[in-house]
């Protein structure tokens, strides 16, 4: 994968994180009700995504994204997937069908980002002289 592709993946990941942040900040109550989750869980997810998005933008703006930073981002995404599964396990009894589907679908999407980022973090890059 090229550096440009990695940067595009990081930007796409940051955009999705920004969307989750906006939802958590501006619509935690109605989204929580739609999903069958407490509003504070939606809000906390949003704040976590803000921190992640900032790291993704830092990496995407580097001439050659730091492999260590990209791996950290990928590991964070895996943590998000685990947390999503924990949310379903913890709140499933009160969640709506849409809520379970949304949390599962976004966890799969984040897993996809994690795999792509991890794979590309290990690709050797030519060193500029």
N, CA, C and O atoms as CSV, one atom per row, in Angstrom:
chain,resi,resn,atom,element,x,y,z
A,1,UNK,N,N,0.851,-1.171,0.000
A,1,UNK,CA,C,0.000,0.000,0.000
A,1,UNK,C,C,0.899,1.237,0.000
A,1,UNK,O,O,1.956,1.241,0.631
A,2,UNK,N,N,0.481,2.266,-0.698
A,2,UNK,CA,C,1.284,3.471,-0.777
A,2,UNK,C,C,1.039,4.374,0.440
A,2,UNK,O,O,0.080,4.210,1.195
A,3,UNK,N,N,1.957,5.332,0.585
A,3,UNK,CA,C,1.798,6.313,1.669
A,3,UNK,C,C,0.486,7.076,1.492
A,3,UNK,O,O,-0.213,7.355,2.466
A,4,UNK,N,N,0.159,7.410,0.250
A,4,UNK,CA,C,-1.088,8.141,-0.012
A,4,UNK,C,C,-2.298,7.317,0.427
A,4,UNK,O,O,-3.230,7.857,1.024
A,5,UNK,N,N,-2.290,6.019,0.138
A,5,UNK,CA,C,-3.408,5.179,0.574
A,5,UNK,C,C,-3.501,5.140,2.090
A,5,UNK,O,O,-4.598,5.235,2.641
A,6,UNK,N,N,-2.370,5.003,2.775
A,6,UNK,CA,C,-2.381,4.997,4.231
A,6,UNK,C,C,-2.927,6.319,4.759
A,6,UNK,O,O,-3.740,6.334,5.683
A,7,UNK,N,N,-2.488,7.410,4.181
A,7,UNK,CA,C,-2.983,8.716,4.625
A,7,UNK,C,C,-4.492,8.827,4.401
A,7,UNK,O,O,-5.204,9.365,5.248
A,8,UNK,N,N,-4.981,8.322,3.269
A,8,UNK,CA,C,-6.417,8.354,3.002
A,8,UNK,C,C,-7.196,7.510,4.018
A,8,UNK,O,O,-8.280,7.899,4.453
A,9,UNK,N,N,-6.640,6.359,4.389
A,9,UNK,CA,C,-7.271,5.507,5.398
A,9,UNK,C,C,-7.314,6.235,6.732
A,9,UNK,O,O,-8.340,6.230,7.414
A,10,UNK,N,N,-6.203,6.860,7.106
A,10,UNK,CA,C,-6.163,7.605,8.367
A,10,UNK,C,C,-7.160,8.756,8.372
A,10,UNK,O,O,-7.830,8.993,9.377
A,11,UNK,N,N,-7.262,9.464,7.265
A,11,UNK,CA,C,-8.219,10.580,7.174
A,11,UNK,C,C,-9.655,10.053,7.252
A,11,UNK,O,O,-10.486,10.625,7.958
A,12,UNK,N,N,-9.948,8.978,6.537
A,12,UNK,CA,C,-11.298,8.403,6.594
A,12,UNK,C,C,-11.635,7.958,8.017
A,12,UNK,O,O,-12.750,8.169,8.495
A,13,UNK,N,N,-10.670,7.344,8.681
A,13,UNK,CA,C,-10.864,6.912,10.062
A,13,UNK,C,C,-11.104,8.125,10.961
A,13,UNK,O,O,-11.980,8.098,11.826
A,14,UNK,N,N,-10.330,9.179,10.756
A,14,UNK,CA,C,-10.500,10.403,11.560
A,14,UNK,C,C,-11.865,11.038,11.320
A,14,UNK,O,O,-12.486,11.540,12.256
A,15,UNK,N,N,-12.332,11.021,10.086
A,15,UNK,CA,C,-13.646,11.594,9.770
A,15,UNK,C,C,-14.744,10.821,10.486
A,15,UNK,O,O,-15.659,11.423,11.048
A,16,UNK,N,N,-14.662,9.489,10.470
A,16,UNK,CA,C,-15.682,8.704,11.168
A,16,UNK,C,C,-15.618,8.970,12.672
A,16,UNK,O,O,-16.650,9.055,13.338
A,17,UNK,N,N,-14.403,9.101,13.200
A,17,UNK,CA,C,-14.262,9.425,14.627
A,17,UNK,C,C,-14.857,10.801,14.925
A,17,UNK,O,O,-15.512,10.993,15.950
A,18,UNK,N,N,-14.627,11.746,14.032
A,18,UNK,CA,C,-15.204,13.080,14.212
A,18,UNK,C,C,-16.723,13.037,14.223
A,18,UNK,O,O,-17.364,13.761,14.984
A,19,UNK,N,N,-17.297,12.192,13.384
A,19,UNK,CA,C,-18.751,12.032,13.369
A,19,UNK,C,C,-19.272,11.463,14.683
A,19,UNK,O,O,-20.288,11.922,15.205
A,20,UNK,N,N,-18.573,10.462,15.215
A,20,UNK,CA,C,-18.984,9.881,16.496
A,20,UNK,C,C,-18.826,10.906,17.616
A,20,UNK,O,O,-19.655,10.970,18.524
A,21,UNK,N,N,-17.758,11.711,17.552
A,21,UNK,CA,C,-17.588,12.779,18.539
A,21,UNK,C,C,-18.755,13.758,18.474
A,21,UNK,O,O,-19.313,14.130,19.506
A,22,UNK,N,N,-19.127,14.178,17.265
A,22,UNK,CA,C,-20.223,15.133,17.108
A,22,UNK,C,C,-21.525,14.557,17.646
A,22,UNK,O,O,-22.288,15.259,18.309
A,23,UNK,N,N,-21.782,13.290,17.366
A,23,UNK,CA,C,-22.990,12.641,17.878
A,23,UNK,C,C,-22.961,12.599,19.403
A,23,UNK,O,O,-23.950,12.910,20.066
A,24,UNK,N,N,-21.808,12.209,19.945
A,24,UNK,CA,C,-21.686,12.122,21.400
A,24,UNK,C,C,-21.823,13.460,22.088
A,24,UNK,O,O,-22.331,13.546,23.207
A,25,UNK,N,N,-21.368,14.506,21.417
A,25,UNK,CA,C,-21.426,15.845,22.000
A,25,UNK,C,C,-22.800,16.494,21.824
A,25,UNK,O,O,-23.318,17.131,22.741
A,26,UNK,N,N,-23.375,16.325,20.647
A,26,UNK,CA,C,-24.588,17.065,20.305
A,26,UNK,C,C,-25.890,16.276,20.411
A,26,UNK,O,O,-26.964,16.868,20.515
A,27,UNK,N,N,-25.804,14.942,20.386
A,27,UNK,CA,C,-27.042,14.160,20.323
A,27,UNK,C,C,-26.990,12.895,21.168
A,27,UNK,O,O,-27.586,11.883,20.801
A,28,UNK,N,N,-26.294,12.939,22.279
A,28,UNK,CA,C,-26.145,11.736,23.105
A,28,UNK,C,C,-27.499,11.204,23.578
A,28,UNK,O,O,-27.726,9.994,23.568
A,29,UNK,N,N,-28.387,12.087,23.986
A,29,UNK,CA,C,-29.698,11.650,24.498
A,29,UNK,C,C,-30.540,10.958,23.420
A,29,UNK,O,O,-30.958,9.818,23.622
A,30,UNK,N,N,-30.801,11.613,22.280
A,30,UNK,CA,C,-31.649,10.941,21.288
A,30,UNK,C,C,-30.986,9.702,20.672
A,30,UNK,O,O,-31.666,8.716,20.388
A,31,UNK,N,N,-29.688,9.745,20.469
A,31,UNK,CA,C,-29.003,8.573,19.906
A,31,UNK,C,C,-28.998,7.443,20.929
A,31,UNK,O,O,-29.215,6.283,20.582
A,32,UNK,N,N,-28.751,7.784,22.183
A,32,UNK,CA,C,-28.811,6.777,23.235
A,32,UNK,C,C,-30.187,6.116,23.283
A,32,UNK,O,O,-30.288,4.895,23.408
A,33,UNK,N,N,-31.240,6.916,23.183
A,33,UNK,CA,C,-32.606,6.373,23.191
A,33,UNK,C,C,-32.842,5.471,21.978
A,33,UNK,O,O,-33.451,4.409,22.108
A,34,UNK,N,N,-32.369,5.882,20.808
A,34,UNK,CA,C,-32.529,5.079,19.591
A,34,UNK,C,C,-31.819,3.730,19.712
A,34,UNK,O,O,-32.337,2.702,19.277
A,35,UNK,N,N,-30.627,3.750,20.309
A,35,UNK,CA,C,-29.829,2.525,20.414
A,35,UNK,C,C,-30.164,1.710,21.661
A,35,UNK,O,O,-29.825,0.529,21.744
A,36,UNK,N,N,-30.820,2.330,22.615
A,36,UNK,CA,C,-31.095,1.654,23.875
A,36,UNK,C,C,-29.888,1.662,24.795
A,36,UNK,O,O,-29.669,0.725,25.562
A,37,UNK,N,N,-29.109,2.728,24.708
A,37,UNK,CA,C,-27.918,2.886,25.544
A,37,UNK,C,C,-28.060,4.127,26.420
A,37,UNK,O,O,-28.742,5.080,26.043
A,38,UNK,N,N,-27.421,4.117,27.583
A,38,UNK,CA,C,-27.403,5.346,28.374
A,38,UNK,C,C,-26.682,6.456,27.604
A,38,UNK,O,O,-25.692,6.204,26.917
A,39,UNK,N,N,-27.180,7.661,27.724
A,39,UNK,CA,C,-26.589,8.792,27.003
A,39,UNK,C,C,-25.124,8.983,27.358
A,39,UNK,O,O,-24.328,9.365,26.499
A,40,UNK,N,N,-24.751,8.724,28.607
A,40,UNK,CA,C,-23.352,8.931,28.987
A,40,UNK,C,C,-22.421,7.948,28.273
A,40,UNK,O,O,-21.252,8.269,28.055
A,41,UNK,N,N,-22.899,6.779,27.910
A,41,UNK,CA,C,-22.068,5.831,27.153
A,41,UNK,C,C,-21.810,6.385,25.758
A,41,UNK,O,O,-20.692,6.302,25.249
A,42,UNK,N,N,-22.834,6.945,25.144
A,42,UNK,CA,C,-22.679,7.568,23.820
A,42,UNK,C,C,-21.716,8.748,23.920
A,42,UNK,O,O,-20.845,8.909,23.065
A,43,UNK,N,N,-21.865,9.565,24.944
A,43,UNK,CA,C,-20.999,10.743,25.118
A,43,UNK,C,C,-19.544,10.329,25.352
A,43,UNK,O,O,-18.635,10.920,24.770
A,44,UNK,N,N,-19.321,9.340,26.183
A,44,UNK,CA,C,-17.950,8.879,26.450
A,44,UNK,C,C,-17.316,8.365,25.163
A,44,UNK,O,O,-16.149,8.640,24.886
A,45,UNK,N,N,-18.090,7.617,24.378
A,45,UNK,CA,C,-17.574,7.150,23.088
A,45,UNK,C,C,-17.157,8.308,22.198
A,45,UNK,O,O,-16.142,8.233,21.506
A,46,UNK,N,N,-17.935,9.368,22.216
A,46,UNK,CA,C,-17.593,10.544,21.423
A,46,UNK,C,C,-16.285,11.175,21.851
A,46,UNK,O,O,-15.464,11.529,21.005
A,47,UNK,N,N,-16.078,11.324,23.156
A,47,UNK,CA,C,-14.832,11.926,23.633
A,47,UNK,C,C,-13.625,11.042,23.324
A,47,UNK,O,O,-12.552,11.550,22.997
A,48,UNK,N,N,-13.794,9.744,23.425
A,48,UNK,CA,C,-12.699,8.827,23.057
A,48,UNK,C,C,-12.357,9.007,21.583
A,48,UNK,O,O,-11.186,9.022,21.203
A,49,UNK,N,N,-13.383,9.141,20.768
A,49,UNK,CA,C,-13.151,9.308,19.330
A,49,UNK,C,C,-12.463,10.628,18.998
A,49,UNK,O,O,-11.696,10.698,18.037
A,50,UNK,N,N,-12.723,11.661,19.769
A,50,UNK,CA,C,-12.022,12.925,19.536
A,50,UNK,C,C,-10.519,12.733,19.707
A,50,UNK,O,O,-9.734,13.170,18.865
A,51,UNK,N,N,-10.122,12.085,20.789
A,51,UNK,CA,C,-8.691,11.846,21.024
A,51,UNK,C,C,-8.091,11.003,19.902
A,51,UNK,O,O,-6.994,11.288,19.420
A,52,UNK,N,N,-8.805,9.980,19.494
A,52,UNK,CA,C,-8.304,9.110,18.422
A,52,UNK,C,C,-8.176,9.888,17.108
A,52,UNK,O,O,-7.183,9.747,16.395
A,53,UNK,N,N,-9.177,10.702,16.795
A,53,UNK,CA,C,-9.153,11.467,15.549
A,53,UNK,C,C,-7.956,12.412,15.494
A,53,UNK,O,O,-7.337,12.582,14.444
A,54,UNK,N,N,-7.639,13.021,16.626
A,54,UNK,CA,C,-6.489,13.929,16.652
A,54,UNK,C,C,-5.194,13.177,16.332
A,54,UNK,O,O,-4.358,13.677,15.580
A,55,UNK,N,N,-5.027,11.987,16.894
A,55,UNK,CA,C,-3.834,11.184,16.575
A,55,UNK,C,C,-3.814,10.792,15.099
A,55,UNK,O,O,-2.757,10.800,14.468
A,56,UNK,N,N,-4.954,10.457,14.561
A,56,UNK,CA,C,-5.032,10.058,13.148
A,56,UNK,C,C,-4.656,11.215,12.231
A,56,UNK,O,O,-3.972,11.019,11.227
A,57,UNK,N,N,-5.099,12.408,12.572
A,57,UNK,CA,C,-4.757,13.583,11.761
A,57,UNK,C,C,-3.268,13.886,11.856
A,57,UNK,O,O,-2.638,14.225,10.854
A,58,UNK,N,N,-2.705,13.768,13.044
A,58,UNK,CA,C,-1.256,13.977,13.202
A,58,UNK,C,C,-0.506,13.004,12.298
A,58,UNK,O,O,0.405,13.410,11.576
A,59,UNK,N,N,-0.874,11.736,12.329
A,59,UNK,CA,C,-0.192,10.735,11.504
A,59,UNK,C,C,-0.390,11.016,10.018
A,59,UNK,O,O,0.553,10.903,9.236
A,60,UNK,N,N,-1.600,11.377,9.626
A,60,UNK,CA,C,-1.887,11.625,8.209
A,60,UNK,C,C,-1.148,12.840,7.675
A,60,UNK,O,O,-0.853,12.908,6.482
A,61,UNK,N,N,-0.844,13.800,8.538
A,61,UNK,CA,C,-0.147,15.012,8.099
A,61,UNK,C,C,1.360,14.834,8.002
A,61,UNK,O,O,2.043,15.688,7.436
A,62,UNK,N,N,1.889,13.751,8.537
A,62,UNK,CA,C,3.327,13.515,8.447
A,62,UNK,C,C,3.688,13.145,7.011
A,62,UNK,O,O,2.903,12.501,6.315
A,63,UNK,N,N,4.879,13.554,6.570
A,63,UNK,CA,C,5.322,13.217,5.215
A,63,UNK,C,C,5.279,11.702,5.015
A,63,UNK,O,O,4.780,11.211,4.002
A,64,UNK,N,N,5.801,10.984,5.980
A,64,UNK,CA,C,5.704,9.524,6.028
A,64,UNK,C,C,5.152,9.197,7.413
A,64,UNK,O,O,5.842,9.378,8.416
A,65,UNK,N,N,3.914,8.716,7.470
A,65,UNK,CA,C,3.319,8.442,8.789
A,65,UNK,C,C,4.205,7.523,9.627
A,65,UNK,O,O,4.694,6.499,9.150
A,66,UNK,N,N,4.400,7.910,10.877
A,66,UNK,CA,C,5.219,7.140,11.803
A,66,UNK,C,C,4.631,5.747,11.995
A,66,UNK,O,O,3.479,5.614,12.410
A,67,UNK,N,N,5.414,4.700,11.694
A,67,UNK,CA,C,4.894,3.342,11.891
A,67,UNK,C,C,4.445,3.092,13.330
A,67,UNK,O,O,3.435,2.426,13.560
A,68,UNK,N,N,5.194,3.625,14.298
A,68,UNK,CA,C,4.813,3.417,15.702
A,68,UNK,C,C,3.473,4.087,15.999
A,68,UNK,O,O,2.636,3.507,16.690
A,69,UNK,N,N,3.259,5.293,15.491
A,69,UNK,CA,C,1.998,5.993,15.724
A,69,UNK,C,C,0.847,5.277,15.030
A,69,UNK,O,O,-0.239,5.150,15.596
A,70,UNK,N,N,1.077,4.812,13.817
A,70,UNK,CA,C,0.022,4.104,13.086
A,70,UNK,C,C,-0.330,2.802,13.800
A,70,UNK,O,O,-1.500,2.428,13.866
A,71,UNK,N,N,0.671,2.114,14.330
A,71,UNK,CA,C,0.382,0.887,15.093
A,71,UNK,C,C,-0.379,1.219,16.377
A,71,UNK,O,O,-1.272,0.471,16.774
A,72,UNK,N,N,-0.039,2.323,17.023
A,72,UNK,CA,C,-0.777,2.752,18.213
A,72,UNK,C,C,-2.236,3.023,17.858
A,72,UNK,O,O,-3.142,2.640,18.599
A,73,UNK,N,N,-2.460,3.677,16.735
A,73,UNK,CA,C,-3.823,3.953,16.278
A,73,UNK,C,C,-4.557,2.638,16.011
A,73,UNK,O,O,-5.713,2.481,16.405
A,74,UNK,N,N,-3.890,1.696,15.343
A,74,UNK,CA,C,-4.511,0.400,15.059
A,74,UNK,C,C,-4.850,-0.336,16.358
A,74,UNK,O,O,-5.920,-0.932,16.475
A,75,UNK,N,N,-3.943,-0.293,17.325
A,75,UNK,CA,C,-4.221,-0.935,18.616
A,75,UNK,C,C,-5.388,-0.245,19.328
A,75,UNK,O,O,-6.217,-0.906,19.953
A,76,UNK,N,N,-5.447,1.067,19.232
A,76,UNK,CA,C,-6.580,1.796,19.802
A,76,UNK,C,C,-7.888,1.376,19.155
A,76,UNK,O,O,-8.910,1.238,19.827
A,77,UNK,N,N,-7.847,1.173,17.848
A,77,UNK,CA,C,-9.044,0.709,17.145
A,77,UNK,C,C,-9.454,-0.683,17.626
A,77,UNK,O,O,-10.642,-0.966,17.780
A,78,UNK,N,N,-8.470,-1.546,17.860
A,78,UNK,CA,C,-8.794,-2.875,18.393
A,78,UNK,C,C,-9.401,-2.755,19.786
A,78,UNK,O,O,-10.307,-3.511,20.138
A,79,UNK,N,N,-8.907,-1.809,20.578
A,79,UNK,CA,C,-9.503,-1.545,21.882
A,79,UNK,C,C,-10.950,-1.094,21.749
A,79,UNK,O,O,-11.807,-1.479,22.544
A,80,UNK,N,N,-11.211,-0.273,20.737
A,80,UNK,CA,C,-12.574,0.193,20.482
A,80,UNK,C,C,-13.481,-0.986,20.139
A,80,UNK,O,O,-14.615,-1.061,20.611
A,81,UNK,N,N,-12.978,-1.903,19.317
A,81,UNK,CA,C,-13.762,-3.088,18.950
A,81,UNK,C,C,-14.098,-3.894,20.212
A,81,UNK,O,O,-15.238,-4.313,20.409
A,82,UNK,N,N,-13.087,-4.102,21.059
A,82,UNK,CA,C,-13.319,-4.845,22.307
A,82,UNK,C,C,-14.328,-4.114,23.188
A,82,UNK,O,O,-15.206,-4.740,23.783
A,83,UNK,N,N,-14.203,-2.800,23.271
A,83,UNK,CA,C,-15.145,-2.016,24.078
A,83,UNK,C,C,-16.556,-2.087,23.500
A,83,UNK,O,O,-17.530,-2.131,24.251
A,84,UNK,N,N,-16.672,-2.098,22.191
A,84,UNK,CA,C,-17.989,-2.211,21.554
A,84,UNK,C,C,-18.644,-3.540,21.914
A,84,UNK,O,O,-19.836,-3.590,22.218
A,85,UNK,N,N,-17.861,-4.613,21.878
A,85,UNK,CA,C,-18.393,-5.923,22.264
A,85,UNK,C,C,-18.795,-5.925,23.738
A,85,UNK,O,O,-19.801,-6.525,24.117
A,86,UNK,N,N,-18.000,-5.250,24.557
A,86,UNK,CA,C,-18.323,-5.156,25.986
A,86,UNK,C,C,-19.610,-4.352,26.205
A,86,UNK,O,O,-20.404,-4.681,27.087
A,87,UNK,N,N,-19.813,-3.321,25.421
A,87,UNK,CA,C,-21.047,-2.525,25.531
A,87,UNK,C,C,-22.252,-3.400,25.206
A,87,UNK,O,O,-23.253,-3.375,25.922
A,88,UNK,N,N,-22.155,-4.172,24.129
A,88,UNK,CA,C,-23.275,-5.051,23.777
A,88,UNK,C,C,-23.488,-6.090,24.880
A,88,UNK,O,O,-24.625,-6.350,25.274
A,89,UNK,N,N,-22.412,-6.677,25.374
A,89,UNK,CA,C,-22.537,-7.685,26.427
A,89,UNK,C,C,-23.155,-7.092,27.693
A,89,UNK,O,O,-23.942,-7.753,28.370
A,90,UNK,N,N,-22.805,-5.870,28.007
A,90,UNK,CA,C,-23.281,-5.233,29.236
A,90,UNK,C,C,-24.715,-4.721,29.115
A,90,UNK,O,O,-25.509,-4.860,30.046
A,91,UNK,N,N,-25.044,-4.132,27.972
A,91,UNK,CA,C,-26.330,-3.441,27.835
A,91,UNK,C,C,-27.322,-4.142,26.908
A,91,UNK,O,O,-28.381,-3.584,26.622
A,92,UNK,N,N,-27.013,-5.332,26.439
A,92,UNK,CA,C,-27.844,-6.011,25.434
A,92,UNK,C,C,-29.311,-6.101,25.839
A,92,UNK,O,O,-30.196,-5.933,25.000
A,93,UNK,N,N,-29.576,-6.363,27.108
A,93,UNK,CA,C,-30.966,-6.522,27.554
A,93,UNK,C,C,-31.792,-5.256,27.308
A,93,UNK,O,O,-32.994,-5.342,27.057
A,94,UNK,N,N,-31.164,-4.099,27.377
A,94,UNK,CA,C,-31.890,-2.848,27.185
A,94,UNK,C,C,-31.721,-2.236,25.806
A,94,UNK,O,O,-32.380,-1.251,25.474
A,95,UNK,N,N,-30.834,-2.818,24.999
A,95,UNK,CA,C,-30.579,-2.238,23.676
A,95,UNK,C,C,-31.679,-2.611,22.693
A,95,UNK,O,O,-32.306,-3.665,22.799
A,96,UNK,N,N,-31.893,-1.725,21.741
A,96,UNK,CA,C,-32.837,-2.005,20.660
A,96,UNK,C,C,-32.135,-2.877,19.623
A,96,UNK,O,O,-30.912,-3.013,19.637
A,97,UNK,N,N,-32.913,-3.456,18.738
A,97,UNK,CA,C,-32.329,-4.230,17.641
A,97,UNK,C,C,-31.430,-3.356,16.785
A,97,UNK,O,O,-30.359,-3.781,16.352
A,98,UNK,N,N,-31.881,-2.125,16.546
A,98,UNK,CA,C,-31.064,-1.176,15.784
A,98,UNK,C,C,-29.769,-0.897,16.538
A,98,UNK,O,O,-28.703,-0.812,15.928
A,99,UNK,N,N,-29.851,-0.755,17.841
A,99,UNK,CA,C,-28.662,-0.481,18.648
A,99,UNK,C,C,-27.623,-1.585,18.536
A,99,UNK,O,O,-26.437,-1.321,18.336
A,100,UNK,N,N,-28.076,-2.811,18.665
A,100,UNK,CA,C,-27.138,-3.936,18.557
A,100,UNK,C,C,-26.538,-3.981,17.156
A,100,UNK,O,O,-25.336,-4.193,17.002
A,101,UNK,N,N,-27.366,-3.782,16.138
A,101,UNK,CA,C,-26.875,-3.804,14.757
A,101,UNK,C,C,-25.870,-2.677,14.502
A,101,UNK,O,O,-24.843,-2.892,13.859
A,102,UNK,N,N,-26.167,-1.482,15.003
A,102,UNK,CA,C,-25.273,-0.337,14.785
A,102,UNK,C,C,-23.946,-0.550,15.492
A,102,UNK,O,O,-22.890,-0.322,14.902
A,103,UNK,N,N,-23.982,-0.981,16.739
A,103,UNK,CA,C,-22.735,-1.187,17.485
A,103,UNK,C,C,-21.914,-2.300,16.835
A,103,UNK,O,O,-20.695,-2.178,16.721
A,104,UNK,N,N,-22.567,-3.380,16.408
A,104,UNK,CA,C,-21.842,-4.473,15.743
A,104,UNK,C,C,-21.258,-4.017,14.410
A,104,UNK,O,O,-20.110,-4.334,14.099
A,105,UNK,N,N,-22.026,-3.284,13.627
A,105,UNK,CA,C,-21.559,-2.828,12.313
A,105,UNK,C,C,-20.387,-1.862,12.438
A,105,UNK,O,O,-19.416,-1.960,11.687
A,106,UNK,N,N,-20.476,-0.931,13.382
A,106,UNK,CA,C,-19.366,0.011,13.514
A,106,UNK,C,C,-18.132,-0.700,14.049
A,106,UNK,O,O,-17.012,-0.330,13.697
A,107,UNK,N,N,-18.315,-1.715,14.894
A,107,UNK,CA,C,-17.161,-2.478,15.389
A,107,UNK,C,C,-16.464,-3.192,14.231
A,107,UNK,O,O,-15.235,-3.243,14.183
A,108,UNK,N,N,-17.235,-3.738,13.308
A,108,UNK,CA,C,-16.635,-4.389,12.135
A,108,UNK,C,C,-15.901,-3.373,11.260
A,108,UNK,O,O,-14.814,-3.656,10.756
A,109,UNK,N,N,-16.485,-2.209,11.082
A,109,UNK,CA,C,-15.818,-1.161,10.303
A,109,UNK,C,C,-14.516,-0.722,10.939
A,109,UNK,O,O,-13.512,-0.548,10.249
A,110,UNK,N,N,-14.525,-0.544,12.244
A,110,UNK,CA,C,-13.311,-0.141,12.959
A,110,UNK,C,C,-12.264,-1.256,12.893
A,110,UNK,O,O,-11.069,-0.984,12.779
A,111,UNK,N,N,-12.715,-2.504,12.964
A,111,UNK,CA,C,-11.783,-3.625,12.805
A,111,UNK,C,C,-11.117,-3.568,11.432
A,111,UNK,O,O,-9.921,-3.830,11.305
A,112,UNK,N,N,-11.888,-3.227,10.413
A,112,UNK,CA,C,-11.326,-3.067,9.067
A,112,UNK,C,C,-10.256,-1.984,9.029
A,112,UNK,O,O,-9.192,-2.186,8.443
A,113,UNK,N,N,-10.524,-0.844,9.644
A,113,UNK,CA,C,-9.514,0.214,9.721
A,113,UNK,C,C,-8.268,-0.288,10.444
A,113,UNK,O,O,-7.148,-0.044,9.994
A,114,UNK,N,N,-8.456,-0.984,11.551
A,114,UNK,CA,C,-7.318,-1.478,12.337
A,114,UNK,C,C,-6.443,-2.408,11.503
A,114,UNK,O,O,-5.217,-2.310,11.536
A,115,UNK,N,N,-7.068,-3.298,10.767
A,115,UNK,CA,C,-6.307,-4.249,9.941
A,115,UNK,C,C,-5.528,-3.512,8.862
A,115,UNK,O,O,-4.340,-3.772,8.667
A,116,UNK,N,N,-6.179,-2.604,8.167
A,116,UNK,CA,C,-5.506,-1.859,7.099
A,116,UNK,C,C,-4.355,-1.019,7.654
A,116,UNK,O,O,-3.273,-0.981,7.068
A,117,UNK,N,N,-4.586,-0.354,8.771
A,117,UNK,CA,C,-3.541,0.492,9.355
A,117,UNK,C,C,-2.368,-0.351,9.847
A,117,UNK,O,O,-1.213,0.004,9.612
A,118,UNK,N,N,-2.645,-1.450,10.518
A,118,UNK,CA,C,-1.571,-2.301,11.040
A,118,UNK,C,C,-0.733,-2.872,9.893
A,118,UNK,O,O,0.497,-2.861,9.946
A,119,UNK,N,N,-1.412,-3.370,8.858
A,119,UNK,CA,C,-0.692,-3.949,7.719
A,119,UNK,C,C,0.237,-2.921,7.087
A,119,UNK,O,O,1.386,-3.226,6.769
A,120,UNK,N,N,-0.259,-1.718,6.910
A,120,UNK,CA,C,0.548,-0.719,6.219
A,120,UNK,C,C,1.608,-0.100,7.113
A,120,UNK,O,O,2.592,0.438,6.606
A,121,UNK,N,N,1.438,-0.159,8.413
A,121,UNK,CA,C,2.451,0.395,9.318
A,121,UNK,C,C,3.758,-0.373,9.193
A,121,UNK,O,O,4.828,0.185,9.437
A,122,UNK,N,N,3.685,-1.642,8.818
A,122,UNK,CA,C,4.887,-2.472,8.715
A,122,UNK,C,C,5.571,-2.446,7.369
A,122,UNK,O,O,6.613,-3.077,7.195
A,123,UNK,N,N,5.003,-1.723,6.404
A,123,UNK,CA,C,5.597,-1.663,5.065
A,123,UNK,C,C,6.815,-0.755,5.086
A,123,UNK,O,O,6.713,0.415,5.456
A,124,UNK,N,N,7.982,-1.292,4.685
A,124,UNK,CA,C,9.183,-0.438,4.666
A,124,UNK,C,C,9.030,0.734,3.707
A,124,UNK,O,O,8.457,0.579,2.629
A,125,UNK,N,N,9.525,1.877,4.078
A,125,UNK,CA,C,9.453,3.080,3.245
A,125,UNK,C,C,10.873,3.488,2.876
A,125,UNK,O,O,11.793,3.339,3.681
A,126,UNK,N,N,11.053,3.997,1.676
A,126,UNK,CA,C,12.389,4.488,1.313
A,126,UNK,C,C,12.760,5.698,2.182
A,126,UNK,O,O,11.921,6.546,2.488
A,127,UNK,N,N,14.004,5.752,2.558
A,127,UNK,CA,C,14.494,6.849,3.386
A,127,UNK,C,C,15.031,7.947,2.479
A,127,UNK,O,O,15.885,7.699,1.629
A,128,UNK,N,N,14.523,9.163,2.666
A,128,UNK,CA,C,15.001,10.295,1.867
A,128,UNK,C,C,16.376,10.709,2.377
A,128,UNK,O,O,16.621,10.746,3.583
A,129,UNK,N,N,17.260,11.018,1.446
A,129,UNK,CA,C,18.630,11.416,1.812
A,129,UNK,C,C,18.794,12.897,1.714
A,129,UNK,O,O,19.877,13.417,1.983
